[in-house]
Amino acid sequence: MQRDEAVNQIRSFLETLSIQSPGLSDTNVGEMELDDLQFYFEYVESTQKLHCSVLLYRFEDPPLPEVLEAIEEEQEAIQALMHGGKIQYLKDNQCLLVTRELNEPVHIQAFSRIIDELALAARYWEDGGLQRIANRAFAA
């Protein structure tokens, strides 16, 4: 996917929500809030992929290794519910995200479905996934 295709993909989707946006900033990132969820977009020039992410949790302090291990275990257990998304921990800003990568532009309905699936995955994590991680990480 080329950068201009990524920009058009995001802009077209946001227009369906009556949101005017440049799509991506000069640093190839963008964001939106939908309901109470925070979504992020990043175009990665080196791989020519558009990363679409939803924020699950922002850590105040770096998580313990046991927490990161529990996140991996939980992701493996519920892969079908992730709709192709992967859990991603961003060390630099201590965020836990569900991310989907796009190699090429998709029809607007397909892109909308991807965003909906990311939202469903985020709700799953909110509704018990994060608690299961804590229980697994701190089990005696």
Backbone as CSV, one residue per row, in Angstrom:
resi,resn,N_x,N_y,N_z,CA_x,CA_y,CA_z,C_x,C_y,C_z
1,MET,0.855,-1.173,0.000,0.000,0.000,0.000,0.898,1.233,0.000
2,GLN,0.585,2.159,-0.843,1.308,3.422,-0.888,0.714,4.389,0.152
3,ARG,1.491,5.395,0.542,1.026,6.337,1.553,-0.265,7.025,1.139
4,ASP,-0.352,7.469,-0.115,-1.566,8.164,-0.551,-2.782,7.238,-0.504
5,GLU,-2.578,5.944,-0.736,-3.683,4.989,-0.615,-4.117,4.845,0.844
6,ALA,-3.147,4.841,1.758,-3.461,4.760,3.186,-4.241,5.999,3.628
7,VAL,-3.792,7.161,3.177,-4.492,8.415,3.514,-5.920,8.367,2.993
8,ASN,-6.098,7.962,1.748,-7.447,7.886,1.167,-8.312,6.869,1.886
9,GLN,-7.721,5.753,2.304,-8.466,4.724,3.038,-9.040,5.312,4.332
10,ILE,-8.202,5.982,5.077,-8.631,6.563,6.361,-9.622,7.691,6.130
11,ARG,-9.313,8.595,5.217,-10.209,9.734,4.956,-11.586,9.285,4.494
12,SER,-11.618,8.296,3.602,-12.908,7.795,3.108,-13.736,7.206,4.245
13,PHE,-13.087,6.448,5.120,-13.798,5.878,6.259,-14.311,6.978,7.185
14,LEU,-13.467,7.937,7.511,-13.873,9.005,8.426,-14.997,9.854,7.834
15,GLU,-15.002,10.019,6.530,-16.089,10.762,5.884,-17.433,10.076,6.089
16,THR,-17.443,8.732,6.173,-18.708,8.020,6.428,-19.234,8.330,7.825
17,LEU,-18.348,8.816,8.707,-18.728,9.203,10.071,-18.896,10.716,10.189
18,SER,-18.870,11.395,9.048,-18.955,12.860,8.985,-17.810,13.536,9.734
19,ILE,-16.645,12.929,9.659,-15.440,13.488,10.277,-14.496,13.925,9.167
20,GLN,-14.132,15.192,9.170,-13.162,15.707,8.215,-11.775,15.544,8.812
21,SER,-10.861,14.966,8.039,-9.528,14.685,8.559,-8.544,14.610,7.403
22,PRO,-7.293,14.984,7.666,-6.267,14.782,6.638,-5.893,13.311,6.487
23,GLY,-6.385,12.455,7.376,-6.080,11.030,7.322,-4.854,10.682,8.136
24,LEU,-3.703,11.189,7.710,-2.447,10.964,8.413,-1.692,12.288,8.520
25,SER,-0.941,12.421,9.590,-0.089,13.604,9.754,1.170,13.451,8.898
26,ASP,2.020,14.456,8.934,3.290,14.393,8.210,4.190,13.279,8.733
27,THR,3.924,12.832,9.971,4.717,11.747,10.562,4.027,10.395,10.377
28,ASN,3.022,10.349,9.502,2.337,9.111,9.109,1.476,8.480,10.200
29,VAL,0.964,9.289,11.113,0.053,8.774,12.134,-1.253,9.568,12.119
30,GLY,-2.294,8.933,12.602,-3.596,9.571,12.733,-4.346,8.906,13.871
31,GLU,-5.418,9.535,14.304,-6.205,8.956,15.383,-7.647,9.417,15.284
32,MET,-8.504,8.678,15.970,-9.910,9.054,16.071,-10.470,8.443,17.332
33,GLU,-11.521,9.045,17.836,-12.252,8.479,18.958,-13.620,8.079,18.442
34,LEU,-14.024,6.859,18.763,-15.312,6.341,18.338,-15.958,5.714,19.561
35,ASP,-17.139,6.199,19.900,-17.755,5.856,21.179,-16.741,6.237,22.260
36,ASP,-16.342,5.315,23.083,-15.350,5.635,24.102,-14.009,4.951,23.826
37,LEU,-13.786,4.562,22.587,-12.555,3.872,22.203,-11.647,4.805,21.408
38,GLN,-10.348,4.667,21.653,-9.355,5.475,20.957,-8.672,4.606,19.899
39,PHE,-8.777,5.027,18.640,-8.175,4.308,17.514,-6.977,5.090,16.989
40,TYR,-5.996,4.342,16.512,-4.788,4.939,15.950,-4.515,4.317,14.590
41,PHE,-3.978,5.128,13.698,-3.571,4.678,12.375,-2.113,5.061,12.199
42,GLU,-1.350,4.158,11.612,0.047,4.458,11.326,0.420,3.806,10.007
43,TYR,0.962,4.602,9.119,1.492,4.068,7.870,2.982,3.822,8.074
44,VAL,3.403,2.590,7.835,4.804,2.208,8.007,5.433,2.134,6.616
45,GLU,6.221,3.129,6.332,6.816,3.267,4.993,7.681,2.068,4.620
46,SER,8.467,1.566,5.566,9.403,0.480,5.259,8.698,-0.808,4.829
47,THR,7.509,-1.059,5.356,6.766,-2.275,4.992,5.599,-1.981,4.062
48,GLN,5.304,-0.696,3.872,4.167,-0.235,3.074,2.856,-0.843,3.577
49,LYS,2.700,-0.802,4.906,1.480,-1.318,5.533,0.821,-0.221,6.350
50,LEU,-0.495,-0.300,6.415,-1.276,0.579,7.275,-1.642,-0.215,8.516
51,HIS,-1.224,0.274,9.671,-1.567,-0.348,10.946,-2.792,0.378,11.504
52,CYS,-3.819,-0.389,11.822,-5.036,0.132,12.428,-5.110,-0.465,13.831
53,SER,-5.183,0.384,14.852,-5.106,-0.094,16.227,-6.178,0.536,17.087
54,VAL,-6.516,-0.178,18.164,-7.403,0.359,19.186,-6.674,0.204,20.525
55,LEU,-6.755,1.243,21.339,-6.097,1.245,22.642,-6.870,0.366,23.615
56,LEU,-6.154,-0.539,24.277,-6.750,-1.373,25.314,-6.447,-0.828,26.699
57,TYR,-5.193,-0.445,26.895,-4.769,-0.042,28.234,-3.471,0.739,28.130
58,ARG,-3.357,1.754,28.983,-2.109,2.520,29.081,-1.562,2.313,30.490
59,PHE,-0.379,1.719,30.563,0.260,1.453,31.848,0.871,2.731,32.411
60,GLU,0.742,2.916,33.719,1.399,4.056,34.365,2.895,3.807,34.500
61,ASP,3.243,2.557,34.796,4.634,2.130,34.919,4.839,0.952,33.972
62,PRO,6.073,0.692,33.589,6.307,-0.472,32.723,5.742,-1.739,33.376
63,PRO,5.059,-2.578,32.601,4.493,-3.798,33.176,5.589,-4.810,33.524
64,LEU,5.289,-5.619,34.516,6.205,-6.689,34.898,6.265,-7.729,33.783
65,PRO,7.368,-8.446,33.680,7.475,-9.499,32.657,6.335,-10.518,32.749
66,GLU,5.867,-10.804,33.965,4.769,-11.751,34.144,3.494,-11.261,33.467
67,VAL,3.287,-9.970,33.459,2.108,-9.394,32.811,2.211,-9.564,31.303
68,LEU,3.375,-9.287,30.742,3.560,-9.448,29.298,3.417,-10.907,28.885
69,GLU,3.913,-11.823,29.708,3.741,-13.255,29.429,2.263,-13.641,29.467
70,ALA,1.537,-13.119,30.440,0.105,-13.422,30.561,-0.673,-12.867,29.374
71,ILE,-0.258,-11.726,28.859,-0.902,-11.148,27.672,-0.725,-12.093,26.485
72,GLU,0.480,-12.599,26.291,0.729,-13.542,25.186,-0.109,-14.802,25.331
73,GLU,-0.194,-15.324,26.552,-0.987,-16.535,26.795,-2.466,-16.290,26.510
74,GLU,-2.978,-15.154,26.947,-4.390,-14.831,26.719,-4.660,-14.673,25.230
75,GLN,-3.759,-14.021,24.518,-3.944,-13.832,23.075,-4.003,-15.183,22.361
76,GLU,-3.134,-16.094,22.723,-3.147,-17.415,22.099,-4.462,-18.143,22.363
77,ALA,-5.008,-17.973,23.567,-6.238,-18.670,23.952,-7.467,-18.137,23.220
78,ILE,-7.423,-16.887,22.793,-8.625,-16.261,22.205,-8.383,-15.760,20.786
79,GLN,-7.461,-16.352,20.066,-7.093,-15.867,18.734,-8.298,-15.694,17.808
80,ALA,-9.255,-16.598,17.843,-10.424,-16.499,16.955,-11.232,-15.236,17.229
81,LEU,-11.250,-14.788,18.471,-12.008,-13.581,18.815,-11.305,-12.298,18.382
82,MET,-10.069,-12.421,17.981,-9.284,-11.241,17.627,-9.480,-10.827,16.173
83,HIS,-10.162,-11.632,15.366,-10.461,-11.298,13.965,-9.212,-10.868,13.191
84,GLY,-8.113,-11.562,13.434,-6.878,-11.243,12.717,-6.036,-10.177,13.385
85,GLY,-6.547,-9.581,14.447,-5.774,-8.577,15.172,-4.757,-9.231,16.087
86,LYS,-3.744,-8.489,16.423,-2.710,-8.978,17.330,-2.506,-7.959,18.452
87,ILE,-2.253,-8.503,19.631,-1.930,-7.633,20.757,-0.527,-7.086,20.554
88,GLN,-0.393,-5.814,20.830,0.887,-5.156,20.642,1.145,-4.292,21.870
89,TYR,2.300,-4.465,22.483,2.707,-3.592,23.585,3.744,-2.625,23.055
90,LEU,3.459,-1.331,23.155,4.404,-0.308,22.709,5.162,0.206,23.919
91,LYS,6.405,-0.190,23.995,7.233,0.118,25.160,7.436,1.623,25.353
92,ASP,7.604,2.360,24.246,7.918,3.783,24.355,6.807,4.610,24.995
93,ASN,5.541,4.215,24.810,4.457,4.964,25.461,3.589,4.083,26.356
94,GLN,4.075,2.854,26.616,3.454,1.942,27.577,1.980,1.667,27.293
95,CYS,1.668,1.461,26.007,0.296,1.197,25.576,0.131,-0.247,25.141
96,LEU,-1.024,-0.784,25.452,-1.419,-2.098,24.982,-2.505,-1.881,23.934
97,LEU,-2.285,-2.408,22.729,-3.182,-2.188,21.600,-3.585,-3.513,20.960
98,VAL,-4.704,-3.512,20.261,-5.007,-4.562,19.298,-4.793,-3.923,17.936
99,THR,-3.998,-4.566,17.091,-3.606,-3.991,15.804,-3.881,-4.948,14.654
100,ARG,-4.396,-4.388,13.580,-4.526,-5.102,12.291,-3.648,-4.371,11.291
101,GLU,-3.009,-5.133,10.420,-2.177,-4.550,9.372,-2.835,-4.773,8.022
102,LEU,-2.820,-3.739,7.199,-3.355,-3.839,5.841,-2.224,-3.682,4.838
103,ASN,-2.155,-4.637,3.915,-1.138,-4.588,2.860,-1.599,-3.784,1.661
104,GLU,-2.922,-3.699,1.490,-3.477,-3.003,0.336,-4.812,-2.380,0.733
105,PRO,-5.250,-1.391,-0.022,-6.538,-0.768,0.279,-7.670,-1.785,0.157
106,VAL,-8.704,-1.593,0.958,-9.880,-2.458,0.904,-11.115,-1.577,0.685
107,HIS,-12.195,-2.198,0.265,-13.450,-1.483,0.071,-13.862,-0.847,1.397
108,ILE,-14.554,0.265,1.325,-14.913,1.015,2.533,-15.711,0.170,3.529
109,GLN,-16.591,-0.715,3.034,-17.347,-1.584,3.944,-16.419,-2.568,4.653
110,ALA,-15.419,-3.063,3.952,-14.455,-3.976,4.568,-13.624,-3.244,5.620
111,PHE,-13.243,-2.009,5.327,-12.476,-1.226,6.297,-13.325,-0.939,7.529
112,SER,-14.572,-0.603,7.310,-15.493,-0.370,8.425,-15.639,-1.631,9.285
113,ARG,-15.706,-2.781,8.639,-15.802,-4.047,9.373,-14.537,-4.281,10.205
114,ILE,-13.371,-3.941,9.666,-12.120,-4.075,10.412,-12.158,-3.220,11.666
115,ILE,-12.629,-1.988,11.534,-12.725,-1.103,12.699,-13.719,-1.676,13.706
116,ASP,-14.852,-2.187,13.221,-15.839,-2.817,14.109,-15.237,-4.021,14.837
117,GLU,-14.457,-4.831,14.124,-13.840,-6.006,14.736,-12.798,-5.606,15.775
118,LEU,-12.056,-4.534,15.514,-11.122,-4.028,16.516,-11.880,-3.572,17.758
119,ALA,-13.015,-2.906,17.539,-13.831,-2.462,18.679,-14.347,-3.662,19.475
120,LEU,-14.784,-4.711,18.783,-15.248,-5.918,19.484,-14.121,-6.547,20.294
121,ALA,-12.941,-6.600,19.725,-11.794,-7.152,20.448,-11.489,-6.306,21.681
122,ALA,-11.559,-4.987,21.536,-11.308,-4.104,22.679,-12.340,-4.330,23.774
123,ARG,-13.593,-4.492,23.389,-14.652,-4.752,24.375,-14.423,-6.076,25.093
124,TYR,-13.969,-7.083,24.353,-13.662,-8.369,24.979,-12.608,-8.177,26.071
125,TRP,-11.543,-7.452,25.738,-10.473,-7.237,26.712,-10.968,-6.429,27.895
126,GLU,-11.800,-5.420,27.649,-12.369,-4.614,28.736,-13.272,-5.449,29.638
127,ASP,-14.040,-6.343,29.025,-15.057,-7.102,29.758,-14.513,-8.313,30.487
128,GLY,-13.233,-8.463,30.609,-12.710,-9.574,31.381,-11.317,-10.011,30.996
129,GLY,-10.905,-9.706,29.784,-9.578,-10.125,29.339,-8.463,-9.535,30.175
130,LEU,-8.567,-8.250,30.496,-7.528,-7.613,31.294,-7.496,-8.190,32.706
131,GLN,-8.674,-8.513,33.260,-8.725,-9.125,34.589,-8.100,-10.522,34.568
132,ARG,-8.363,-11.284,33.499,-7.751,-12.616,33.385,-6.234,-12.517,33.301
133,ILE,-5.733,-11.495,32.622,-4.289,-11.287,32.548,-3.732,-11.026,33.929
134,ALA,-4.378,-10.148,34.682,-3.916,-9.842,36.040,-3.948,-11.097,36.913
135,ASN,-5.041,-11.848,36.824,-5.138,-13.079,37.619,-4.032,-14.061,37.266
136,ARG,-3.771,-14.220,35.968,-2.738,-15.161,35.522,-1.348,-14.672,35.927
137,ALA,-1.094,-13.378,35.788,0.231,-12.825,36.074,0.566,-12.865,37.558
138,PHE,-0.464,-12.703,38.407,-0.201,-12.611,39.840,-0.728,-13.797,40.624
139,ALA,-0.979,-14.919,39.928,-1.427,-16.138,40.612,-0.313,-16.639,41.522
140,ALA,-0.703,-17.108,42.662,0.297,-17.582,43.633,0.822,-18.950,43.270
